[in-house]
Amino acid sequence: MKLRSKTLLFSSLIIIVLVVALLSISYLVFQGTYSGIETKYSYHVLNDEMNDFNSSLSAMNQTTQDWAQWDDAYDFVSGNNPNFVSIDLPPNTYSRLDLNLIMIVNNNGKIMYGKAYDLQTKQFTSLPKNLTSFTKNSPLLAHDNVTALSGVLNLPEGPMMITTQPIVNGHGQGPVEGTLIMGRYINPDYLSSLINIPNGTLSVSSYNSTNQPTDVAKILPTLSQTSPSNVLRLGPNSIAAYTLVNDIYGNPAIIIKSQMPRTLYNTYINTVLYFIITIIVLGMFFAGLISYTLDKNVLNRLDKIMGEIRDIGKKGDLKHRITVSGNDELSDLASSINNTFHALQKSERNLENSEKNYRSIFENTGTAMLIADEDMTISLVNKTFENILKQNKADIEGKQNWINMLVPADRDKIENFHKTHKQGDSQTIIPKTYEAQANIRGNTKDFFATFDFIPGTRKSLISLIDITDRKRAEGLLTTSLKEKELLLREIHHRVKNSLQLISSLLTLQASEIDDKEIIAKYKESENRIHTIALIHESLYQSTNISNINFRDYVEILIENIINSFGVNTNKIKTTLELGDYNLGIETAIPLGLIINELVSNSLKHAFNGYDKGEIKIILEKNGETYTLTVKDNGIGLPEGFKFIETNSLGILLINTLVNQLEGKLDVEVNGGTCVTITFTELEYRERM
């Protein structure tokens, strides 16, 4: 469907929808308004009719009061006026007073006079069944001069308006001699007198009747003492208002129904009909006017612009331009399209230049480059890649797969590497790299590959650098390093063996001497040699031949010293608080010799005359600074002993080694001897 047809169709649909929406809203608004007005009007009519009903009841009550306070009636009940009935109650009295019932009952419940009268036939009828006898305490009878009743009484013969008044003298004073009862049937003739609108009707139904009209039975559950009235729409032509009326005792008695024609509703229907016709006519008029204007001023010109664009597209010549006519949005559109064609023409030239530049870069990077499809089929290669394969582009592009060119051991790994990065963030500009081996003309070559995805495509740009020679050099270097490491281990092993041999020679030499002091000197020298040999043994056994774990080293060293001196470990206890530090041989050897000298001195001199003692060795690190503490709880140093100025070989050795470590030595004598050495780890120094 063309734009013109769509525009006209959619415009028509929009107008139709607007008309329907306007009609719906108008209908809902009018219906709600007219419905409320109609309900209020029905209540108003019913209230007027009930006011007339109550007015007639009040008038009948006033008549009853006038007759009850008449001396003739008072004397009749007292027995002093026997001619009262014949003189004052002739048959025309009922018609004149518009009554169906007059009764005079004395205080004992005896009916002194009682007759019912049919106002239509002008004949007396029998009394209602419920009023043929009374008891002394009957609620209808007056027992004082102020008791009076008026209201509705639901009788088997039909509902009746009843008023009662105490019979007193003409001055309204007692004693009360009886009760005067007057009544009027609420029949259609009476109800018709209450109707105050044309074509309206009034009807009455008994509240307790089992044979109520359908509409009364439907509305009855909504009526109550607190809400006695309601309205029911009986159809398109009539509406009824209902009210619940209590009897003379205050109980629900009758339902009065006021039915009237739905004049307002019919007026509303006609108004809505005229409004609908008017809206439809106006809608059709404006729809035609809008369609005509839109077609003439927009769609025709737009068709012309589209035709010229199609012609330019078919010819593929961006030099042509669209005709610009008028001075409105469509002319602006035509100008914008011409500007777009100009920009496209310029972009096309720039794209051609850019493609030439990128092609030149692709061909002259100095590395082998290729572009691979999603399945790693090679779609484009440069000249360098051709030279590596010794094949023409025609034999490579679209025919060979980069993964298949790799050695079997690398294929799955590299393929998964490409897929993994493909599933990640393809917008990243960080290139991905890997190393792989490829079979090139029967030879295995090592390549360093850098790749990334071409934006907007599923293709990969891969740059390859031949690193075969570098990998061979790395292999030779690794082999050389392994050989040198093996040589260093062998040197450490032989140094350790040589030191062990020297220690053994000293032991043999000492065995030929009887002087205990000289033997002790030999023993000290042996311990010092063992200390150095232990370093070389640890380095030989370590995975790292440049550093040793100092804690493990000291534990073995202390165990050897204890065994050398034959110390009873139950009496002399050694405590080690050493961190897990790795130290180089430049630091470990002097530090081990210092610990050997200090612990040996403590074992020889600190605990003479003591049953028990403790030697504690602590090594801590704070930043780059180490702190070694060796202390005992023995007898301490002799008074006046100067640690730095002594000529003892062991003390001189300690001072020399501290200087070698470029450290600081502190000695404290307080309940034993505490030697603290602060130093930093020495770096390896090349020896000339």
N, C-alpha and C positions, 0 to 999 in steps of 0.2 A: 504494500500500500504506500503510495507516495505521500510526501509531507503535506501537500495541499489537502488530500483526502483525509489524512490523519487529523490535521488542524481543524478542518471543518467538522469532522466527526466529533472530535474531542470538545470543540467549542459548543456544539449542539448538546452533547452529553452533559457538559458543565452547566449549561443554561437549564436543561431539564432537571438536573439534580438540584440546582438552586431553587427552581420553581417548586419541586416536590418538597424540598426542605422548608421553604417559606410556607407552603400550604400546610405541612405537618405542624410546624411551630404555631401558625395561625390557628389551626384546628385545636391544638392542645390549649392554647391561650383562651380562645373563644369558648371552647367547651368548658374549661374550668370556670371561666367567668360566668357564663350562662347557667352552668350547673349550680353554682353558688347562689346566683340571683333567683333561680327557680326554686331552690330549697327554701331560701328566706321568704319568698313570696307565698309558698305553701304554708309555712309556719304562720305567716301574717294572717292569711285567710282563716286558718284554723283558730288562731287566737281571737280574731274578731267574732267568729261564730261561738267560741266558748265564752267570750265576754257577754254575748247576747244570752247564752244559756244561763250563765250565772246571774245576769240581770233579771231574767224571768223567774229564777229561783228566789232571788231576793224580793221581787215583787209579790210572789206567792207567800213568802214568809211574812211580809208586811200585812198582807190580807189576813193571814191566819192570826197574827197578833191583834189586829183590829177586832176580829170577831171574838177572840178569846177574852178580850177586856170589855165586853159588852154586857151590860147589866141583865139584859133579857136572857142571854146565854147562861150567865151566872145563876140567875133565878131558876132556869130550866133544869140545870144539873142539881140545884138545891131542892127541886120539887115544888117550887112556887110558881112556875110559869108553864103549865101543861100545853098551852096553845102555841108555844114557840115554834114548833116544827111546821105546823099548818100555816102559820102566819108568815114566819120569816125564812122558811126553807122550801119555797115552791120549786118545781122542776127547772124553771128558767134561771134559778140562782146558779146552777152548774154551768149553763151556757154563758151567763153574764160574767161569772168569775173564771171561765175557761178551766174548770176543774173536772176531774174524773172521780174524785173521792172526797167525802166529808164524813168525819166520824167524831162523836162526842163520847168519851169514856170517863166514868167517875173514878175516884181514887181506889176503889176496890177492884178495878179492872172490868166492871160491867159496862157493856156498850149501851149507852143511853140513846144514841142515834148513830146509824151507820148505813150509808148507801153508796153504791158505785153507779156512775152515769156514763153512757156512751155518747160522746159529743157529736158523732156522725149520725147515729140513728135516733138521737134524742130520746133514748129509752134507758130506764134504770136496769142495771145488771147486778149479778150477784157480787158480793164482796170478794176481794182476793183471798185465796185460801189461807195465806199466812196472817191475815188480819181479821179472822172471824172470831177470835177469842184472845183475851189478855189475862195475864196474872197481875196480882197487886204490885209485884216488883218488876214488871216488864220495862225494859230500857226505853221503850217509846213513850211511856207515861211520865208526866211531870209530877214531881214530888215536892216542888217548892215554886215560888213565884218568879224565879229567875231561870229555871231550867227550860231550855228550848232547843229543838233539833231541826236541822234542815239539811237536805242532801238527797242522795239517790238510794233507792232500796230495790234490790234485785228480786223480783217476785216471779213465781211460775208463769203468771200471765204476761210478764214483760217488765222491763225496768220502769220504775216510777220515781218522779220527783216527790219527796215527802217533806212536809214541814209540820212541827208540833209546837204548841204553845200552852202554858198552864192557864186554866180558866179562872180568872179573878174578876173583881168588880170593875166598874168603869173607871175607878181611880187607879187601877193597876195594883190593888192591894188584896191580900188574902183574907181568910185562909183559902188555899187552892182547893177548889171543889172537883176538879177533873182535868182532862186534857183534850184539846181540840186538835184533830189531825186532818190535814188537807193534802191531796195528792193529784198528780197529773201524769198520765202515761207518756213515756218518751217514745212515741210512735212516729212513723213517717210523716203524718200530717203535722205533728209538732216540729219535727226536725226541718221540714221544708220551710217553716216560718223563720228559721234561723239563717237560711242560705242568703248570702249577700253578694254573690257573683253570678254572672250568666252561666248557664249550663253546668252549674255545680250541683253536687248531691251530698247529702248527709245520711249516714246510716249508723246503727248501733249494734254491737254484738256483746253477748254476755261473756265475762272474763272466764268463767268456769264451764262454759258450754263445750261439749264434746263434738259439736258439729259446726265448727266455725268456718267461715270462708277461707279459701286458700291463702289469700293475701294477708288476712288477719292472723292466721296461724303462723305465717312466715315472719311477720313483724312483731308478734307477741313476745318472743324471747328478748327483744331489744328494749322492751318497755319495763320500767321499774318505778318505785316510789321516788327515787332521786332523779330519774330521767324519764318522765312519763310520756314524752312525745317523740315521734320520729316520722321520717318521710320515706315513701317507697314509690318508685317509678313503675307503673303498671304496664307500660308499653309506650310506643311512640306518640300516642294521642292522649294519654291521661296520666295523672300523678295524684297520689293520695297522701294526706297527712293524718296521723293517728295520735290519739291521746288516751291515756289511761285515767279513768275517773273512779275515785273511791266511793264506797257506800257511806251511809249515815253513821256507820260504826268505825270508819277509817280503813276498811279492807277493800282491796281491788274489786270493783263491781262490774263495770262496763268499759268497752272500748268504743270511742266515737271516731268514725272515719269520715273525713272530708275529702271527697274526690272532685277533681276539677280538670278541665282540658289543659293540655300542655301548650298554651298559647306562646309563651316565651320560647319554648323549644322549637316550635315550628318557625317562629320568627328567626331564631338562630340558624336553623337549617337553610332557610331561604337566603339569609345574609351570607352564609358560608358558600352556598352555591353561586351566588352572584360574584362573590370575591374570587372563587376558583375560576370562573369563566373569565373574569377580568384579568387575573394573573396569567392565565394560559394565553389569552389573546396578546397581552403585552409581552409575554415571554417569546411568543412566536414572532412578534414584530421585531423586537430587539435582537432575537437570534438571527433573523434574516438580515437586519441592518448591520450587525457585527460581522456576519459572514461575508456580506458584500464588501464592506469596508476593508476587512482583513485580506480578502482575496485580491482586491484591487491595489491596495497600498503595500502589501507585504508579500503575499504568496507568489504573485506574478513576477515581481522583481526578484524574489528569492529563486524561483525556477530559472530565471534568466542567468543569475549568478552561478547556479549549480551547473547549468548547461555549458557555460564558458569554462568552468573548472574541469568538467569531464573532457572537453575538447583539448585542454592543455594536458590533462593526464594521458589521453590517448596518444597525443603527439610526443609527449615526454620532453617538450621544449619549455624550459622555465623562463625563457626570455619573453614570452607572451604575457600580457597583463589583462585583468578583467576590467570591463567598462564601468566607470564610476558615474552614477547619475543621482541627482538629488542632494539633499543636505540633511540626512537623518542617520539613524543607526545602521540601516542597510548600506548606505554609502560609506559609512565608517567601516563596516564589515568588509566591503569590497576593497577599501584602501588597506585594511589590515591584512587581507589575503594577498594583495599585491606586495605588501612589505614582507610577508612570509615567503612568497615566491623569491623575492630578492635575497632574503636571508638564506633560503635553501640553495639558491644558485651560488651564493658566496660560500656556504658550508660545503657544497659539493666540490668546489675548487679546493677549499682547505682540506677536505677529506682526501682528495686525490694527492695533494702535496704531502699530507701526513702519511698516507699509505706508502708513498715513495720513500719518505724519511725512515719510517719504521722498517720497511723492506731493506733499506741500506744498512740500518743498525743490525737487523737480524742476520744479514749476510756478512757483516764485517766486525763482529764482536771479538773475533780471535778465538772463540770457543765454539764447540759443536753445539748446535741448537736444534730443537725439534718441537713440533706441536703435535700432541697426541689427543685423540678423541677420548670419550668417556671410557670406552673399553680398551684404551691404551693403544689403539691402532694409530700408526704414525700418519698424519695428514699433511705435514709440511716439514722440510729439513733445509738447512743452509748448506753452503758449499763445503764448509769444514767437516760437517757430518758425512757428506758424500765422500770426501777424501779419506776419512777414517774407514768407511766401509768399502771404498774402492768400487762404488756402484753409482749408477745414475739415479736421479730423482724419480724417474718413471718406474724404476724397479723397487723403490722404497715406499714412496707416498701411496697410502691406501692399500698396500700389500703386506707390509711387515708390521709386527707388533713389538713394542718396546719391551714388554714383560718377557716375551718369548726369546728375545735376544740375550737376556740375562742367564747366568749359570743357574742350573736347577735349584741349588741351595738357597739362592737369593730371591727366587720368583715370588713365592708366597709372601715373604716378608715385605718386599717392596710393593706388591699389589695391595696388601692390607694397609700399608703406610699411606698409599694414595687414597684408598677408600676412607680411612679414618679421618684424614684431613678434609676430604670432600664432604663428609657429614658435619664438619664443624663450621666455624664462621668463615664463609668464603669471601667476606668483605675485607678480611685482614690483609694488610699489605706486607706482612712479615713473610719472607720467602721460607720454604721448607727445604731442608737439605738431608741428604743421606749418601752413603757410599755403597757402591755395588760393583760386581764383576760381570763382564759381558764377554760373550764369545765373538770375537772379531776375526773372521777368516781363519778359524781354527785355533786362534791364539786367545788366551784369557787376558783381558785388560781390566785394570782397576780405574773406576771413574768416580769423581766427586760430582754429585748431581744437585742442582738447585732448581726448584720448580715452584710454580704457583698457578692458580687458576685464572684464566682470562675472564675479566668481568663480563657478566651477561651471557656467558656460554658455559658449557660443560667440558671445555677443552683445557688441557694443561700445557704450559710453556715450560720446557725442560732445557736447562743449560748444563753441558757436560764438560768437565775438565779431566784430561787424562792424567791420572796420578800413579800410573804403573811404576815409573822410576822412583817416585817418592816412597811408595809402599815397600819397594825392594830395599831402599836405603833404611827405612824404619826397621825392617826385619833384621838387616845386618847390625844396626845400632842396638836393637834389643838383645840380639845374641851376644854382642860385645859386652853389654851391661851385665848380662847374666854370668858371663865368664869372669868379669871383674869382681862381681859380688862373691862368686865361688872362691876366687883368689883371696879376697879379704877375709872370708870365713876361715880359709886355710891358714892365713897369716895369724889370725886371732888364736886359732887352735894351736899352732906351733909356738906362739909366744907363751901361751898358757902352759904348754908342755915344757918349754925351756925354763919358765919360772918354777914349775914343779920340780924340775931337775935340780935347779939351784937350791931350792928349799931342801931337797933330799940330801944334797952335798953338805949343806950346813948342818943337817941333822946328824949325818955320819961324822962330820968334823967335831960336833959337840960331844958325840959319844966317846971320843978319845980324850976329853978334858975332864978333870975332876973338880976344877974350881966352879962352885955353884954360881958365882956372880957372872963368870964368863958364859956359863951355860945359859943363864937367864938372858944375857945379851943376844946369844945365838937364837934363843926362842923368840925374842922380840923381832929380830930380823926375819925369822921364818914367818911370823904372823903378818909382817908388812908385805912380804913376798906373796903370801896366800891372799892378802887383800887385793893386790894388783892382779894376781892370776884369776881370782874370782870374777873380776870385771871382764877379762877376756873370755872366760868360759861363758858368762852370761851373754856377751855379744855373739859368740859363736852359736849359741843355742837360740838366740832371738830371731824373730822374723825380720826385724829391723836392725841391721848391723851397725847403725850409727847411734842408737839410743838403747838404754836398758831401763827396765822398770825398777826404780830405786828401792821401793819397798821390798820387793822380792829379794833384791840383792842384799839389803841390810839384814833381813831375817836370817839368810844363810850365813852372812858374815858374823853376826852375834853368836849364832849357834857354834861356829868354828872356834871363836875366841873362848866361849864358855868351856868347850871341850878341851881346848889347848891348855887352859889353866886348871882343869879338873875341878871346876866349881860345883858345889852342891846346890842345885837349883831350888831345893826346898828352903835354903837359908838366904841365898842371894837371888833376888827376883829381878828380871829384866822386863820393862814395859816399853812397847813400841807404839808411838802415835804418829804414823807416817801417812801422808796423803798418797793418792795414786798418781805419782809423778814419773815421767820419763825424762831422764837426763842423758846428755851426751858424755862421751868418754872423757872430754876435756874437763868436765866438772865432776864426774862420778869418781875418778881415780883419787884426786886429792881429798874429796869429801869422804871417801871410804877410808883412806889412810888416817884422816883426822879422827873419825869415829873409832878406828882401831886403837889409836894412841890413847884417846880419852877413856875408853872402856877398859883398856889394859891397865892404865894407871889407877882407875877406880878399883879394879879387882885386886891389884897388888897392894894398894896403900889405904883405901878408904874405909875398909871394914875390919882393920886389926882390932881385936878385942871385942867385936860385935858378934852377937849370935845370928842376927838377921839384918838384911839390908835390901835396898832397891836401887836399881839404875834405870833411869827413864830417858828415852831418846825421842825427841819431837822434831818433826820437819813440817813447816807451814809455809804457805805462799800467799803473799798479798800483792796483787798486781804482777809485776815482773821480779819482785824481791822475795827471796827465800830466807827463812830463819831456821837454823839448826840449833837445837838446845840439847845438851847432854848434861844430866845432873844426877847426883847421888845423895843419899841421906847419911853418908858416913861421917868420919871425924873432921873432914874439911882440910884445907891447906894449913901448913904450919904458920905461926904468927910471923909476920914480916916477910912472907914469901912473895916475891914479885914474879908474876907469870911470864912477863915479857923479857926480864933481864936474866933469867936462869940459864945455866950452861948445860942443862939436861938435854941429851940428844932428842928424847921424845918431845919435850916442850919446844926445842928449837925447830924440830920438824913440823910441829903444829903451826908455829908462827910463820914458817916458810910457806906452808901449804895455804894458810889464810891469805898471805900476800899474793900467792899464785892465783887464788880465786878472786883477788881484788876485793876482799871482804873486810869486815870489821869484827874484832874479837872483844868480848866482854866477859869478865870473870866475877862471880859473886859468891861469897862464902857466908852462908847463913843456914846452920843446921845441915851442913853438907857443902858440896861444891857444885856450882851451876855455871857451865860454860855456854855462852851464846855467841853464835857466829851468823852475821848477816851478810848475804852475798847475792849476786845475780848470776844466772847461768852464763858460762863462757862460750863465746862463739869459736868455731874452729879457725885456727890461725895457720896459715901456710908457713912451714918451716924451711929456711934456706939451707 
